[in-house]
Amino acid sequence: MKHFLASLLAGIGAFTGILCLAYFDHSVWDATLLMAPFGATAVLVFGLPKSPLAQAKNVIFGHLITAFIGVFFVQYVGVGVWQLALASGLGVTSMLFTKTTHPPAGANPILIMLSGQSWLFLLTPVLAGSIIIVLLGKVVREAQTRLSAELN
């Protein structure tokens, strides 16, 4: 029963996180807050919150570092077969070197380069969206902890 409830809370957390990003993205702010890699981020943050890959530092800086690389390539290097591969490799190397590995962020250079994003993309959706997911993740972890204590 505990496993089912923990799984359900993780799903509710992921639903809430993506809903908030999508709602604010679409209805409230004139800024993009949602990007595809956040779906995979939600799996880690809400489903495996104790994983080193789901920690706030990894989520926020993993996304920022790889997004920076993607925008840098768009602005100064170019977008082609070799550039896409090089940016992806640099993203992996950079996350591992800085100890901020977050696998969903590995998609950022490809997403950013193929869609031709600018430096503003680092603020929205990358930084703002990452912070919102991390904060909601903390709320869900607290709820999971309280629920687990009540069931024991």
Contacts in CASP RR format, 6 or more apart in sequence:
PFRMAT RR
TARGET T0000
AUTHOR 0000-0000-0000
METHOD contacts of the structure
MODEL  1
MKHFLASLLAGIGAFTGILCLAYFDHSVWDATLLMAPFGATAVLVFGLPK
SPLAQAKNVIFGHLITAFIGVFFVQYVGVGVWQLALASGLGVTSMLFTKT
THPPAGANPILIMLSGQSWLFLLTPVLAGSIIIVLLGKVVREAQTRLSAE
LN
1 151 0 8 1.000
2 148 0 8 1.000
2 151 0 8 1.000
5 147 0 8 1.000
5 151 0 8 1.000
6 144 0 8 1.000
6 147 0 8 1.000
6 148 0 8 1.000
7 47 0 8 1.000
9 46 0 8 1.000
9 140 0 8 1.000
9 143 0 8 1.000
9 144 0 8 1.000
9 147 0 8 1.000
10 46 0 8 1.000
10 47 0 8 1.000
10 140 0 8 1.000
10 144 0 8 1.000
11 46 0 8 1.000
11 47 0 8 1.000
12 140 0 8 1.000
13 42 0 8 1.000
13 46 0 8 1.000
13 136 0 8 1.000
13 137 0 8 1.000
13 140 0 8 1.000
14 39 0 8 1.000
14 42 0 8 1.000
14 43 0 8 1.000
14 46 0 8 1.000
14 47 0 8 1.000
16 136 0 8 1.000
16 140 0 8 1.000
17 42 0 8 1.000
17 46 0 8 1.000
17 132 0 8 1.000
17 133 0 8 1.000
17 136 0 8 1.000
18 34 0 8 1.000
18 38 0 8 1.000
18 39 0 8 1.000
18 42 0 8 1.000
20 132 0 8 1.000
20 136 0 8 1.000
21 33 0 8 1.000
21 34 0 8 1.000
21 38 0 8 1.000
21 125 0 8 1.000
21 129 0 8 1.000
21 132 0 8 1.000
21 133 0 8 1.000
22 33 0 8 1.000
22 34 0 8 1.000
24 31 0 8 1.000
24 33 0 8 1.000
25 31 0 8 1.000
25 32 0 8 1.000
25 33 0 8 1.000
25 34 0 8 1.000
25 125 0 8 1.000
29 124 0 8 1.000
31 123 0 8 1.000
31 124 0 8 1.000
31 125 0 8 1.000
31 128 0 8 1.000
32 121 0 8 1.000
32 124 0 8 1.000
32 125 0 8 1.000
33 124 0 8 1.000
33 125 0 8 1.000
33 128 0 8 1.000
33 129 0 8 1.000
33 132 0 8 1.000
34 125 0 8 1.000
34 129 0 8 1.000
35 108 0 8 1.000
35 111 0 8 1.000
35 125 0 8 1.000
35 126 0 8 1.000
36 107 0 8 1.000
36 111 0 8 1.000
37 63 0 8 1.000
37 104 0 8 1.000
37 105 0 8 1.000
37 106 0 8 1.000
37 107 0 8 1.000
37 108 0 8 1.000
37 111 0 8 1.000
38 104 0 8 1.000
38 125 0 8 1.000
38 129 0 8 1.000
38 130 0 8 1.000
38 133 0 8 1.000
39 104 0 8 1.000
40 103 0 8 1.000
40 104 0 8 1.000
40 107 0 8 1.000
41 59 0 8 1.000
41 63 0 8 1.000
41 102 0 8 1.000
41 104 0 8 1.000
41 105 0 8 1.000
41 130 0 8 1.000
41 133 0 8 1.000
42 133 0 8 1.000
43 104 0 8 1.000
44 51 0 8 1.000
44 53 0 8 1.000
44 54 0 8 1.000
44 59 0 8 1.000
44 102 0 8 1.000
44 103 0 8 1.000
44 104 0 8 1.000
45 54 0 8 1.000
45 59 0 8 1.000
45 133 0 8 1.000
45 134 0 8 1.000
45 136 0 8 1.000
45 137 0 8 1.000
46 137 0 8 1.000
46 140 0 8 1.000
47 54 0 8 1.000
48 54 0 8 1.000
49 137 0 8 1.000
49 140 0 8 1.000
49 141 0 8 1.000
49 144 0 8 1.000
52 58 0 8 1.000
52 101 0 8 1.000
53 101 0 8 1.000
53 102 0 8 1.000
53 103 0 8 1.000
54 102 0 8 1.000
56 134 0 8 1.000
57 100 0 8 1.000
58 95 0 8 1.000
58 100 0 8 1.000
58 101 0 8 1.000
58 102 0 8 1.000
59 102 0 8 1.000
59 105 0 8 1.000
59 130 0 8 1.000
59 133 0 8 1.000
59 134 0 8 1.000
60 127 0 8 1.000
60 130 0 8 1.000
60 131 0 8 1.000
60 134 0 8 1.000
61 98 0 8 1.000
61 100 0 8 1.000
61 102 0 8 1.000
62 95 0 8 1.000
62 98 0 8 1.000
62 100 0 8 1.000
62 101 0 8 1.000
62 102 0 8 1.000
62 105 0 8 1.000
63 102 0 8 1.000
63 104 0 8 1.000
63 105 0 8 1.000
63 108 0 8 1.000
63 126 0 8 1.000
63 127 0 8 1.000
63 130 0 8 1.000
64 122 0 8 1.000
64 126 0 8 1.000
64 127 0 8 1.000
64 130 0 8 1.000
65 91 0 8 1.000
65 94 0 8 1.000
65 95 0 8 1.000
65 98 0 8 1.000
65 100 0 8 1.000
65 105 0 8 1.000
66 91 0 8 1.000
66 94 0 8 1.000
66 95 0 8 1.000
66 105 0 8 1.000
66 106 0 8 1.000
66 108 0 8 1.000
66 109 0 8 1.000
67 105 0 8 1.000
67 108 0 8 1.000
67 109 0 8 1.000
67 112 0 8 1.000
67 121 0 8 1.000
67 122 0 8 1.000
67 126 0 8 1.000
68 122 0 8 1.000
69 87 0 8 1.000
69 90 0 8 1.000
69 91 0 8 1.000
69 94 0 8 1.000
69 108 0 8 1.000
69 109 0 8 1.000
70 87 0 8 1.000
70 108 0 8 1.000
70 109 0 8 1.000
70 112 0 8 1.000
70 113 0 8 1.000
70 117 0 8 1.000
71 112 0 8 1.000
71 117 0 8 1.000
71 118 0 8 1.000
71 119 0 8 1.000
71 121 0 8 1.000
71 122 0 8 1.000
73 79 0 8 1.000
73 83 0 8 1.000
73 86 0 8 1.000
73 87 0 8 1.000
73 109 0 8 1.000
73 112 0 8 1.000
73 113 0 8 1.000
74 112 0 8 1.000
74 113 0 8 1.000
74 116 0 8 1.000
74 117 0 8 1.000
74 118 0 8 1.000
75 118 0 8 1.000
75 119 0 8 1.000
77 83 0 8 1.000
77 86 0 8 1.000
77 87 0 8 1.000
78 113 0 8 1.000
79 113 0 8 1.000
79 114 0 8 1.000
79 116 0 8 1.000
80 113 0 8 1.000
83 113 0 8 1.000
84 109 0 8 1.000
84 110 0 8 1.000
84 113 0 8 1.000
84 114 0 8 1.000
87 109 0 8 1.000
87 110 0 8 1.000
87 113 0 8 1.000
88 106 0 8 1.000
88 109 0 8 1.000
88 110 0 8 1.000
90 109 0 8 1.000
91 105 0 8 1.000
91 106 0 8 1.000
91 109 0 8 1.000
92 106 0 8 1.000
95 101 0 8 1.000
95 102 0 8 1.000
95 105 0 8 1.000
95 106 0 8 1.000
108 126 0 8 1.000
111 117 0 8 1.000
112 121 0 8 1.000
END
